[in-house]
Amino acid sequence: MNQKNERPEIVKTSQLPRARKEEKAIVMVMDQKLRRKLQPGEEERLEEVARKEGVEEVDLDLEEPPAGPAGSAIISGPTVSSSTLAYCIARDFGPVASGGKIFLSDAFYFLYPDNEIQKVLSEDLTDLQLWISTYFDCDDFAQVVAGILNQQLKGIPFGILWFRGRYIYHAVNCFYSWNQRKMKVVEPQTDAIYDFNKASYDPVLVVI
């Protein structure tokens, strides 16, 4: 067996082309999802379950979120569409570096006031965790905080941003600010909230 042909191509972030100004941001939106929660034993039968139960297809042209499937939990309130969110990401972060991507998981997101986001951040103790080189560094902090915010504030447009500068590659959190109508950055190691400096840094990956 030829193991060489089965190995994936590995590209370092530092090897991505730096063409930024000339490129449009490419946004990938999950447009098909199962209509219900997975049951034990279904983890490896997703295609079979999807064919039987059907999937919910996202219409990106909708102005308002559609009603959820029967029996599903519904939350109501102000929302932002993935189309608007994609526009704000490209405007406030700049186009991703060549080879990078923007991934949006939902067609609509539920909006929370900034003070609710700040409250969850202040009560969360992730910023007090021990930083461990390689094993619990910037990307790990960002993943933990993203999970906590999405658990506490359901449907929030809050995710992870990987970016690079001339000498640094870093992972942080990001969210759409309802109060300011723009994308903001959260440093999960300190809970600081600030604007992204797109003149000095290039976004590489955004996942919300």
Protein Blocks (a to p, Z undefined) as FASTA:
>chain_A
ZZklmpccdddfklpcfbfklpccdddddfbdcfbdcdehilmmmmmmmmmnopadddfk
bfbdcdddehiacdedddddfklmmmmmmmmnopadehiacddfbfbdcdddfklmmmmm
mmpcklmpccdehjlcfklmmmmmmmmmmmmmghiacdddddddfkbccdddddddfklo
pacdddfknopacdddfklpccfbdcZZ
